[in-house]
Amino acid sequence: MAKGKKSALKENEGISQSEITNAASIKNIKKKRNAKINPKTLVAAILKKDITALSRAITLVESTNADHFPIAHSIIKQCLPHANNSIRIGITGVPGVGKSTFIETFGKHLTARGKRVAVLAIDPSSSLTKGSILGDKTRMDALVKDENAYIRPSASGKSLGGVARKTRESIILCEAAGFDVIIIETVGVGQSETTVHSMVDFFLLLKLAGAGDELQGIKRGIIEMADTIAINKADGDNLKQAKIAKVEFNRALHLYPQKASNWQPKVMLCSALKNEGIDDIWKLVLEYIETTTKNHYFDKKRKEQNKFWLIQTIEDQLKSEFFNRPDIKKELATQLHLIDNNKTTPFAAAYYLLNLTH
């Protein structure tokens, strides 16, 4: 190398270890994590709208650690008298329909009107790695900075259709923390809609124009559950197609019998990106709540939902206890091996395993 010239291959002095990652700090973090949790103290903080306490409580509720079950149960029980005072909205739609953008625009619209909004967003888990990106906070950048909004992404795990098993309990915690509107976003894979419908007051279906959704909506029967269909991205060159889709969906709605709520579902056009039609959708939600409250369907539906979740919780608990039994684990492996070798059938194996519980 010529004299006086600097080499690009230069090693700079290393950066000293951060305080956050030094041994003392790590020890302190572990100490806090292992500290005994006092449900009463945590609930008191939640009622004071402490977001950190709310997040910790939801983590306990979602935990599969058996030691956390009684703590989570105690927290839910203490929060229950302070719940049931929000509007619960389920939002679904196929991937790419713009759910995150819509929820962010919708959420900002509500917080601007003095509402406190909680978003329980379900992120899909990989069937191979079991991992989840949990990227909703990144996609809802403006809403996450809003002091009147709370976004809680949860991994779907093994839950049917991507609805986290403990979402129902998380709703109760958010209501106890004083949130006026609870929004539940589904993965939108076509199986979770029924479960979401069973835990919300108002079910909003987002659709796209010109994507074959008109026929798909009829075929899947999803329209039957929707209280409103919103055709998103109705702007620019898409506006003409969106108007045509609106006519098609209105026709589809007339194929179904009248709802028990006596509510006639509407088809709306909106553009979350341009903040168009958002206020009209919120007014429609309020109209729905007013209508169903007057005819007593609102309370009736919530009572039916509670009964549904009683049965669902029993089924989940029985399933968990069954598969966690040591003898079942051992015999299950044996029966799977026999099935692989054509020495038994799935039905005979299931009957044998179930009889072990008697």
Long-range contacts (C-beta under 8 A, 24 or more apart in sequence): 37-71, 39-71, 39-74, 39-75, 39-78, 40-78, 42-75, 43-75, 43-78, 43-79, 43-176, 46-75, 46-79, 46-173, 46-176, 46-177, 47-79, 47-82, 47-176, 47-177, 47-178, 49-177, 49-178, 50-177, 51-150, 51-177, 54-150, 54-173, 54-174, 54-177, 55-152, 57-173, 58-152, 58-154, 58-166, 58-170, 58-173, 61-166, 61-169, 61-170, 61-173, 62-154, 62-164, 62-165, 62-166, 62-170, 72-169, 75-173, 76-169, 76-172, 76-173, 79-172, 79-173, 79-175, 79-176, 80-172, 80-176, 82-175, 82-176, 83-171, 83-172, 83-175, 83-176, 84-175, 84-302, 85-175, 86-171, 86-174, 86-175, 86-179, 86-180, 86-181, 86-182, 87-180, 87-181, 87-182, 87-201, 87-202, 87-285, 87-289, 88-171, 88-182, 88-184, 88-199, 88-200, 88-201, 88-202, 89-181, 89-182, 89-183, 89-184, 89-200, 89-201, 89-202, 89-203, 89-204, 89-285, 90-183, 90-184, 90-186, 90-193, 90-196, 90-197, 90-199, 90-200, 90-202, 90-203, 90-204, 91-183, 91-184, 91-185, 91-186, 91-204, 91-206, 92-185, 92-186, 92-188, 92-192, 92-193, 92-196, 92-203, 92-204, 92-205, 92-206, 92-222, 93-188, 93-205, 93-206, 93-207, 93-208, 93-232, 94-188, 94-190, 94-208, 94-211, 94-213, 95-187, 95-188, 95-189, 96-208, 97-188, 97-206, 97-207, 97-208, 97-232, 97-233, 98-206, 98-232, 98-233, 98-272, 98-273, 99-185, 99-188, 99-206, 100-136, 100-139, 100-140, 100-185, 101-139, 101-272, 101-273, 102-206, 102-230, 102-232, 102-270, 102-272, 103-140, 103-143, 103-183, 103-185, 104-139, 104-140, 104-141, 104-142, 104-143, 104-272, 105-272, 105-273, 105-275, 105-278, 106-183, 106-272, 106-278, 106-281, 106-282, 107-140, 107-143, 107-146, 107-149, 107-183, 108-142, 108-143, 108-146, 108-149, 109-275, 109-278, 109-279, 109-282, 110-180, 110-181, 110-282, 111-143, 111-146, 111-148, 111-149, 114-148, 115-148, 115-180, 115-181, 116-148, 116-149, 116-150, 116-178, 116-179, 116-180, 116-181, 117-143, 117-146, 117-148, 117-149, 117-150, 117-179, 117-180, 117-181, 117-182, 117-183, 118-149, 118-150, 118-151, 118-152, 118-174, 118-177, 118-179, 118-181, 118-182, 118-183, 119-143, 119-149, 119-150, 119-151, 119-152, 119-183, 119-185, 120-152, 120-154, 120-164, 120-167, 120-170, 120-171, 120-174, 120-182, 120-183, 120-184, 120-185, 121-151, 121-152, 121-153, 121-154, 121-185, 122-153, 122-154, 122-155, 122-156, 122-159, 122-162, 122-163, 122-164, 122-167, 122-184, 122-185, 122-186, 122-187, 122-192, 123-153, 123-154, 123-155, 123-156, 123-162, 123-187, 124-156, 124-162, 124-187, 124-189, 125-155, 125-156, 125-157, 125-158, 125-162, 130-157, 131-155, 132-156, 136-185, 150-174, 150-177, 150-179, 156-187, 159-192, 160-191, 160-192, 160-195, 161-186, 161-187, 161-189, 161-190, 161-191, 161-192, 161-193, 161-194, 161-195, 162-186, 162-187, 162-188, 162-189, 162-191, 162-192, 163-192, 163-195, 163-196, 165-316, 167-199, 168-199, 168-309, 171-199, 190-220, 193-222, 193-225, 194-225, 197-225, 198-305, 198-308, 198-309, 199-305, 199-309, 201-288, 201-289, 201-292, 201-298, 201-301, 201-302, 202-227, 202-228, 202-285, 202-288, 202-289, 203-227, 203-228, 204-228, 204-230, 204-281, 204-285, 205-229, 205-230, 206-230, 206-231, 206-232, 207-231, 207-232, 207-245, 207-249, 208-232, 208-233, 208-245, 209-233, 209-234, 209-238, 209-241, 209-242, 209-244, 209-245, 210-238, 210-241, 210-245, 213-245, 214-245, 214-248, 214-249, 214-252, 217-249, 217-252, 218-252, 218-255, 223-249, 223-252, 223-253, 223-256, 223-265, 224-256, 226-265, 227-261, 227-263, 227-265, 227-288, 228-265, 228-266, 228-267, 228-268, 228-281, 228-284, 228-285, 228-288, 229-253, 229-265, 229-266, 229-267, 229-268, 230-267, 230-268, 230-269, 230-270, 230-277, 230-281, 231-267, 231-268, 231-269, 231-270, 232-270, 232-271, 232-272, 233-271, 233-272, 233-273, 234-269, 234-270, 234-271, 234-276, 234-277, 235-271, 235-273, 235-274, 235-276, 239-269, 242-269, 243-269, 260-297, 261-291, 261-292, 261-295, 261-297, 261-301, 262-291, 262-295, 262-297, 263-288, 263-291, 263-292, 263-297, 322-357, 325-357, 327-356, 328-353, 328-356, 328-357, 331-356
